[in-house]
Amino acid sequence: MAKLKGYATALLLSISTPALAIDFEPLPLKAPEPADNPSTAAKVKLGKQLFFDKRLSIDGTVSCNSCHDVKGNGTDSRPTSIGVDNQIGGRSAPSVWNAAFLSSQFWDGRAPTLEEQAKGPILNPIEMGMPHEEAAVERIASIKGYQSQFAEVFGGDKPVTYDNIAKAIASYERTLITPNSPFDRYLRGDESALTSQAKTGMENFKKLGCIRCHNGPAFAGPKMASGEVFYQYFPAFRSEYDEQYKLREDPGHRNAVGEDKAPGLWRVPSLRNVALTAPYFHNGSVPTLKKAVQVMARVQLNREISEAEIDSLVAFLETLTGEFTVQHEPTLPE
């Protein structure tokens, strides 16, 4: 029910409302964490090791970091990712940076938390390929260094569980925040943080209606409870781009709400660091940010916008690039 509520909100914002009193918000300096998974330094360290550990895949070739490279932009910069046995996935890997500020995960919003998201790729036959949870637990529990770390972090007779693997990874992911972007500095009072072109782009972002969906601290929609999803039709209007970029081939969340004739339904993605995360959209079909802006104006707003408007919007979106904490590859237990 919460998902349908979020979907209805998205439809109202994009189609029915001519103007909204929505304003921008800076990115918080700390991510929220659930009561049942409080963060500790030891848990974050363990989660980082697991995030980089290819032994969580069936053949030892793929880690979480393989598709969400935290030494870079948090993605693999491919249209779609490569999993075990060189299998090609069906969707682009979203950046893990700032994912902690989203109320749901995956392009279709099917995971309500980072913990649930972390469980998915390990068992996905195309991604990491483990046959079942027990296989992943047995693999990690067989490593002596992990035995002692899980015991320290979680306690209990059998601390290595699938839930605890996911909790540790999620705790590490909540540290992946990129604060202090030029736009954040501007919101906090530094007028010089934005160029005149970027300020024009900011006004166009509001005037054209981009802000109706891309608002909130993550530019991914309004603040919602964990598990609620801010859905949006994509593409909302038919155009020449449907075929050119195969925008309608993947139904997204549509099948879950039983609207077979509707366009795809997707969780509104974050625009934080979007200048660094090409290629764009759920299928990675659009190679540049400038083209992505042009396509979005046409398929979401049913508008052809000028070259100057496109350039100003790109200049504004570039100001959403924050400061990345350098991530060094951790030492893994042998």
C-alpha positions in Angstrom: 0.0 0.0 0.0 2.9 2.4 0.8 4.3 1.8 -2.7 1.0 2.7 -4.4 0.8 5.8 -2.3 4.2 6.8 -3.4 3.3 6.1 -7.0 0.2 8.3 -6.8 2.2 11.1 -5.4 4.6 10.9 -8.3 1.8 11.0 -10.9 0.3 14.1 -9.2 3.6 16.0 -9.1 4.5 15.3 -12.7 1.2 15.8 -14.5 -1.4 17.6 -12.5 0.4 20.4 -10.7 1.5 23.6 -12.6 3.6 25.0 -9.8 4.8 23.7 -6.5 6.3 25.4 -3.4 9.3 23.0 -3.3 12.7 24.2 -2.3 16.1 22.7 -2.3 17.8 21.0 0.7 21.5 20.5 1.3 22.9 16.9 1.8 23.1 16.0 5.5 26.5 15.2 6.8 25.4 11.9 8.4 23.1 9.2 7.1 20.2 7.9 9.1 20.6 4.4 10.5 17.9 1.9 11.6 17.4 1.1 15.3 18.2 -2.6 14.7 21.5 -1.9 13.0 23.4 0.9 14.9 26.8 1.7 13.4 30.1 1.0 15.1 33.6 1.3 13.8 34.2 -2.4 13.9 31.0 -3.1 12.0 31.9 -0.5 9.3 35.3 -2.1 8.9 33.8 -5.6 8.6 31.2 -4.3 6.1 33.9 -2.7 4.0 35.9 -5.9 3.8 32.7 -7.8 2.8 31.9 -5.1 0.2 35.3 -5.7 -1.4 35.4 -9.5 -0.9 35.0 -11.5 -4.2 34.6 -14.7 -2.1 30.9 -13.7 -1.6 30.4 -14.7 -5.3 30.1 -18.3 -6.4 33.4 -18.4 -8.3 35.3 -15.7 -6.4 35.3 -13.2 -9.3 32.7 -10.6 -8.3 32.4 -8.4 -5.3 29.9 -5.6 -4.4 32.7 -3.2 -5.5 32.9 -4.8 -8.9 29.6 -3.0 -9.9 29.7 -0.2 -7.3 33.3 1.0 -7.4 33.7 3.2 -4.4 37.2 4.1 -5.4 35.5 6.0 -8.2 31.9 7.2 -8.8 30.2 4.2 -7.1 29.2 2.5 -10.3 31.1 0.5 -12.9 30.5 3.1 -15.6 29.0 0.5 -17.9 25.5 0.5 -19.6 24.8 -2.7 -17.6 27.0 -4.7 -15.3 29.0 -7.9 -15.8 28.5 -10.7 -13.3 29.8 -14.2 -12.8 30.7 -16.2 -15.9 30.8 -12.8 -17.7 27.0 -12.6 -17.8 25.5 -9.2 -18.7 22.9 -7.8 -16.4 19.7 -6.0 -17.5 20.0 -2.7 -15.7 22.7 -0.1 -15.0 24.3 -0.2 -11.6 23.2 2.9 -9.6 25.9 4.7 -7.6 26.2 3.5 -4.0 27.4 7.0 -2.9 24.6 8.7 -0.9 22.3 5.6 -1.4 21.7 5.8 2.4 19.5 8.8 1.9 17.0 6.9 -0.3 13.9 5.4 1.2 14.1 2.4 -1.1 16.8 0.7 -3.3 17.1 -0.7 -6.8 15.7 1.0 -9.9 12.3 -0.5 -9.2 12.3 0.3 -5.5 11.8 -3.3 -4.5 14.3 -3.2 -1.5 13.1 -1.1 1.4 16.6 -0.7 3.1 20.3 -1.0 2.3 20.3 -4.2 4.3 17.7 -5.8 2.0 19.5 -4.4 -1.1 22.8 -6.0 0.0 21.2 -9.4 0.1 20.0 -9.3 -3.5 23.1 -9.4 -5.7 24.8 -12.2 -3.7 22.0 -14.6 -4.7 21.3 -13.2 -8.1 22.4 -15.9 -10.7 23.6 -13.2 -13.1 25.4 -11.1 -10.5 27.3 -13.0 -7.8 25.6 -16.3 -8.3 25.5 -17.9 -4.8 22.8 -20.6 -4.9 21.3 -19.8 -1.5 21.9 -17.9 1.7 23.5 -20.9 3.5 26.2 -21.1 0.8 27.2 -17.5 1.4 27.2 -18.0 5.2 29.2 -21.1 5.0 31.8 -19.4 2.7 32.3 -16.5 5.1 32.1 -18.6 8.3 34.9 -20.8 7.0 37.3 -17.9 7.0 39.0 -17.7 10.4 39.5 -13.9 10.4 35.8 -13.3 9.7 34.8 -15.7 12.5 36.5 -13.5 15.1 35.3 -10.3 13.6 31.6 -11.4 13.4 31.9 -12.6 17.0 33.2 -9.2 18.1 30.6 -7.2 16.2 27.5 -9.3 16.6 28.1 -11.8 19.5 26.1 -14.9 20.0 26.8 -18.6 19.3 26.6 -18.3 15.5 27.4 -14.6 14.7 27.9 -15.3 10.9 24.4 -15.1 9.5 23.0 -13.8 6.2 21.3 -11.0 8.0 24.5 -10.0 9.8 26.4 -10.0 6.5 23.9 -7.6 5.1 23.9 -5.5 8.2 27.7 -5.1 8.1 27.7 -4.1 4.4 24.9 -1.6 4.9 26.7 0.0 7.8 29.7 0.6 5.6 27.5 1.9 2.8 26.0 4.5 5.2 29.5 6.1 5.4 29.6 6.7 1.7 28.4 10.3 1.6 29.6 13.2 -0.7 28.9 16.4 1.2 29.9 20.0 0.5 29.2 20.1 -3.2 29.2 23.6 -4.7 25.4 23.6 -4.6 25.4 22.7 -0.9 27.8 25.5 -0.2 25.5 27.8 -2.1 22.5 26.8 0.0 24.5 27.5 3.1 25.2 31.0 2.0 28.2 31.0 -0.3 26.9 33.0 -3.3 30.2 32.5 -5.2 29.9 28.7 -5.2 27.7 28.8 -8.4 28.5 30.4 -11.7 25.9 32.7 -13.3 25.2 29.9 -15.8 24.7 27.4 -13.0 22.3 29.8 -11.3 20.4 30.1 -14.5 20.3 26.4 -14.7 18.9 26.2 -11.2 16.1 28.6 -12.1 15.4 26.6 -15.3 15.4 23.4 -13.2 12.6 24.9 -11.1 10.8 26.6 -14.0 10.6 23.6 -16.3 9.4 21.4 -13.5 12.4 19.1 -12.9 12.2 19.9 -9.2 8.7 18.3 -9.0 10.4 14.9 -9.0 14.0 15.6 -8.2 13.8 17.3 -4.9 14.8 16.5 -1.3 18.5 16.2 -0.1 19.3 13.5 -2.6 17.4 15.1 -5.5 15.4 11.8 -5.6 12.0 13.0 -4.3 10.4 14.0 -1.0 11.5 12.5 2.3 9.6 9.2 2.8 9.5 6.4 5.4 11.8 3.5 4.8 10.2 1.2 2.2 8.0 3.9 0.7 8.8 4.6 -2.9 8.5 7.8 -4.9 7.6 6.3 -8.3 7.4 8.0 -11.6 6.3 7.0 -15.1 9.2 6.8 -17.5 9.0 7.6 -20.3 5.8 9.6 -19.5 5.4 10.8 -23.2 6.0 8.9 -26.4 8.8 10.2 -28.6 11.5 9.2 -31.1 13.7 8.4 -28.1 11.6 5.4 -27.1 13.1 3.3 -29.9 16.4 5.0 -30.1 17.3 4.3 -26.5 15.0 1.3 -25.9 13.2 3.2 -23.1 10.1 1.0 -23.0 11.6 -2.4 -23.2 11.9 -2.8 -19.4 8.6 -2.5 -17.6 10.2 -1.5 -14.3 7.7 -1.7 -11.4 4.7 -1.7 -13.8 3.9 -5.4 -13.7 3.7 -5.2 -9.9 0.8 -2.8 -10.1 -0.9 -4.6 -13.1 -0.9 -1.8 -15.6 0.3 -3.6 -18.7 -0.5 -0.7 -21.1 1.2 1.9 -19.1 4.9 3.0 -19.5 7.4 1.8 -17.0 7.2 2.8 -13.4 10.5 3.6 -11.7 11.8 4.9 -8.4 13.0 8.5 -9.1 16.8 8.3 -9.1 19.2 10.6 -7.2 20.9 13.4 -9.1 23.8 13.7 -6.6 27.1 13.3 -8.5 25.1 12.7 -11.7 27.8 14.5 -13.8 30.1 11.6 -13.0 27.8 8.6 -13.5 27.4 8.2 -17.2 25.9 6.3 -19.0 22.4 7.3 -18.0 19.0 5.8 -17.3 18.0 2.3 -16.1 19.5 0.6 -19.2 22.6 2.9 -19.5 21.5 3.8 -23.0 22.3 7.5 -23.0 26.1 8.3 -23.1 26.3 11.9 -22.0 24.6 14.2 -19.4 23.8 16.8 -22.1 21.9 14.2 -24.1 20.2 12.8 -20.9 18.9 16.3 -20.1 17.5 16.7 -23.6 15.9 13.3 -23.5 14.3 13.9 -20.1 12.8 17.2 -21.2 11.1 15.5 -24.1 10.0 12.2 -22.5 9.0 13.6 -19.1 7.9 17.1 -19.7 7.0 16.8 -23.4 9.1 19.8 -24.2 11.9 20.6 -26.7 14.3 22.9 -24.8 16.9 25.2 -26.3 20.6 24.5 -26.4 21.1 27.3 -23.9 18.6 25.8 -21.5 20.3 22.4 -21.8 23.8 23.9 -21.2 22.5 25.8 -18.1 20.9 22.7 -16.7 24.1 20.7 -17.2 26.1 23.5 -15.5 23.7 23.3 -12.6 23.8 19.5 -12.3 27.6 19.6 -12.3 27.3 21.6 -9.0 25.8 18.5 -7.3 29.1 16.8 -7.4 30.3 16.5 -3.8 33.5 15.6 -1.9 34.4 12.0 -2.1 36.2 10.3 0.8 39.1 8.3 -0.6 38.4 4.6 -0.3 41.4 2.3 0.0 41.0 -1.4 -0.7 40.9 -3.1 2.7 43.0 -6.1 3.8 40.9 -9.2 3.7 41.3 -12.1 6.1 42.9 -15.1 4.4 
